[in-house]
Amino acid sequence: MKTLSLEKSLKNEILMRMTVDPKAHLTNKVETKLRVSNQFMANSQELPKIPIFDLSTKPLNPTSNSWLCKKVQHALEEYGFFIARYENVSSELDEQVFDVLEELFDLPLETKARNTSDLVFYGYVGQLPHAPLHESMGIPEATTINAVQSFTNLMWPSGHNTFCESIHSYAKLVSELEQIVDRLVFESYGAHKHYESHVNGLQVQLRNGEWISVDVPPGTFVVMAGDAYEAWSNGRILAARHQVVMEGDKPRYCLALFSFNHGATHIPEELVDSDHPLQYGPFDNFGLARFYLSGAAQMTESTAKAYCGC
């Protein structure tokens, strides 16, 4: 299931410090240069060079691009994310999407609150005591025109064709990027048979605990692994903790495509051996997300490990 998450953030607040769910693809308008976190600079460590991969070429065959599979695998294991250049999303569409996103969050609160859901990461979220300047909304099945049209009619009963068409087109294209990444990852582990077919502020935590600021060049996306990928890979892939730190007085808009797997997810037998004994049991993707939001897992530990670790 594909869910498009729409977010707005204001200045001077850490909005999220979380392990996101699988395969979140983030893009934002970039207007100012990011800086390395003060803690990172104080330790005088060399800033790691986050890899950038061009995934625009079609068709992209993982079998004939084994070098790319391994590089993507290494990036997710080492950092939990990488930057993807994906020119299939034009700059015009990108600009249009953020324009209508601003219109959406400018709607009255009572209108935005119509978007309700019992599922995590769906519905309207805002006016929270611990994050009063953060709002988000989800559009389930955003790759289908009927779902986006239904959401559009809920927000604008008289209609808003530009919003509907641009959001649907964007979701379809970013979903294609997600599928490319899935194929590359699954192929890199020899588990391809399991596959079915600008305001800055993003910081990501490395394995050593340091937080680094991520510079997202125009026309690129952040491909971020989450708890489900960590568990599915039997602990090989790093679930990327991230946070947003705001400066200045400009709002920050963000779109994220979340992909959920229905039913039980099992760790592929190809990823279990004497050097990598089974670390995670079968798990439910939505159950994992609910577990995270419950706060049952401490921020210092792996959410996936706490939820389904052996």
N, C-alpha and C positions, 0 to 999 in steps of 0.2 A: 504494500500500500504506500502510495506517495502522498505526503502531506507537505504543502508549502507553508512555511512559517514566515509571517510578516512581522517585523519588529521596529519599534521606534524607541530611541533612548535620548535622554538629555544629559547635560554636562555634570561633571564632578560626582560621578557615582559608579561604583563597581557593580555592573549589572548581573553578570553571571560568573560563577566560578564552579564549573560543573564538567562532568564527563558527558559529552553529548551522545545521542543515539546514533546508530550507524550511518555513515556516509553523508554527513551533513555538508552541503556545498554552499559556501558563503561568498557573497560579493557585496561590496559597498562602494559608494562614491568616495574617491580619495582626493583630498584637497590639501592636506598638510603632511609633512614627513613625520614618520614615527620615530621615536627615540628608544634606545635600549633602556630597559628598566634600571632604576637607580641601583638596585641590589646587584644586578648583573654587572654593571659598570664598576661598582665598588669592589667586586671580586676580581676585576681586571682579567676576566676570561675573554677569549676570542669569541666573537659572535659567530655562531654556526651559520653556514651558508645553506639556507633552506632551498631544496631543489625545485626547479621549475620545469615541468614537462609540457610539451606541445601535444595536445590530444585532439587537435582539429582535423587531422588527416583522416580521410575516409576512403575505403574501409580500413579500419585498424584491426589487423589480425594478430591476436596475442601470440599465436603459435610462431609466426614469422617475426615477432618483435620480442624475443625472449630477453634481450638485453633491457628493454623497457620494463618488462614484467619484473625483473630482478631489481631494477632501480626503484620502481614504485614500492615493491615489497620492502626494500631496505629503508625507504623514507618513512613508511608507516610503522615499521618496527623501531626505528631510531627516534623519530619525532612524533609520530601519531598523526601527521598531516603533511601535505605538500601543496605547492601552487600549481594549478593547471591552467595552461593557456588554451582557451577554447573559443576560437574566433567565429564559431557557428552562431554565437549570440552577438548580434551586431551592436555597435555602440549606440545606434539609433533606438533599438529595442531596449537596451539597458537604460538609456536616458528616459524613455517613455515609461518604463516600469516604475522607476523611482519617482517620477512625477505623479503617477496615479497613486502610488503608495503614500505620498504626502497628503493627497486628497482624502484617502481612506482614514488616516489617523486624525485628520482635521474634523471628521464627523463628530456630532455630539456623542457623549458617553452613552446615552440611552440607546442610540443607534448601534454603536459598536457592541454593546452588551447583548444584542440579539443573537450574536454568534456564540452559541452555547454547545457544549459537548461533555459527555461523561468520560471521554478518553483523554489521556494526557497529551499535551502539546496541541490539542485541538481547542476550538473555542477562543473567546476573548479572555486575556489575562491582563490585569492592570490595577492601578490604585492599591498596590500591595504595601503594607507598612514598611517592609524591609527594602522595597525598591519602588518608591513612589513615582519615579520619573521614567519607569519602564513599562511599555505596553507591547503586547504581542497578540496575534491572531493566526489561526491555522485554517487552511482550506484543504480538507480531505479529498483525495483523488483528484488533485489539481491538474493532472494530465488529461482529464476528460472535460470536454467543453460543457457538458451538462452540470457537472459539479461546480465549475467556476461560474457558470451562469446563475446557478441557484444561490451561490454566495453573493454575487453581484446584485441580484434582485432583493436579497435580504438587506443589503446595505443601501441600495438605491432602488426603491420600488418602481420608480419611473424609468429605470434602466441607465446603464453606463457602458456603452459598447467598447469604448477605448480601454477601460479597465479590464473588462472581460477578455477581450481579444489579446491584449498585451500580456496579461498574467498567464493565460492559457498557453500562448506561444512560448513564453519564457519557461514555464514549468516543463513543457514537452522537451525543449532543447536541453535544459539542465538534467532532466531525467535520462536523456541519451548519454550525457557525460557520466552520470552515475553508473549506467550499464557498462560503459567502456571500462571504468575503474574496476567494477566487479569482475569483469572478464580477465583483466590484467592480474588482479590479486589472486583469483582462483587458479589461473594458469600458473602463476609463480609458485604456488604450493602443490601443483599437480592435482588439484581438486576441481578441475574444470567441469567434471561431470555433475557437480552439485549446483551448477549455475543454471538459473532460468531467467529464459528471457521474458566625490569621495571625501568623508570624515573618518579618520582612522581611530583606532583604539583597541584593536584586537591584540591580546597577548596570549601566548601558549606556554604551558609549563613543560620543560624538558625532563628527561629521566632523572637528572641530578637535582631536580627540585627548583631550578632557576626558572624565572619567568622572562620571556623575551617578547619584544614587540614585533609584530609581523607586518611588513610592508607589502601591500597587495597592489601590484602594478595594474593600471587600467587594462581592461579586457581579459583579466584572469580571475580564477576562482580559487578559494581555499577548499581543498578536499580533506575532510577531517574524519578520522576513525573514531569510533565510540565504543561503549561498553560491549555491545553485541559482537563487534568485530574482534575485540580482545578475547572474548570467550570462545567464539567460533574458531579463532586461530590457535586455540589452546595456549594463550598467553604470549604468543610471538609478537602480535601487533600491539602497539602502545595506544591505549585509549586516551585521546588528547584532552587534557583538562584545559579549559580556556576561560578567559575573563575579558570584560570590556571596561576600559578605564577612560573616562571622558575628560577632556579639557576644553576650555573655551565655552562659547555660548550657542554653538550650532547643534541642532538635533542630529542624531545619527540614525539612518535607516538601514535595515539589513533584511535580506531574504535568505532563507535556508530551506533546502529540500531535505526532508527526513524520509527515510525509507524503512518501513516496518515489515517484518516477516510474520505471517500468520501461522499459528500452530507452534509445535515444539521445534527448536533448532538443536541439532545434534552436532557434536564436534566430529569432523571427517576423520576416518580411520587413517588417512594418509598423514595426518598431523600428530599422530600418537605413536611413539616408539620408545626404545629404551633410554634415549637421551632426552626425550620429551614425554614423560609419563602424563597420563590424563589428569588435567588440573580442574576441569569444569564439567559439570553434568549438563544434561539437556535443559533448556530454558525457554521460557515464553517471552517474546520480545516486549509485548505490552506489560507483562508482569515485571520485567526488569525496569521499564520506565517508571512504573508506579512505585517500585521499591526505591528508586533513586529519589523521587519526589517526596516520599514519606520521611526522608531524613534518617532512615534506619542505619545507613552506612556513614561512617565518619568521613570527612573530607580528605583525610590523610590516607585512606585506604582505597583499594580498588572496589568500585561498586559491583562489578561483575563477579569478583572473587567473593564478596560478601553475600551476593545473591545466589550464586550457583556453583561456587567453588567446591571441589572435592575435599 
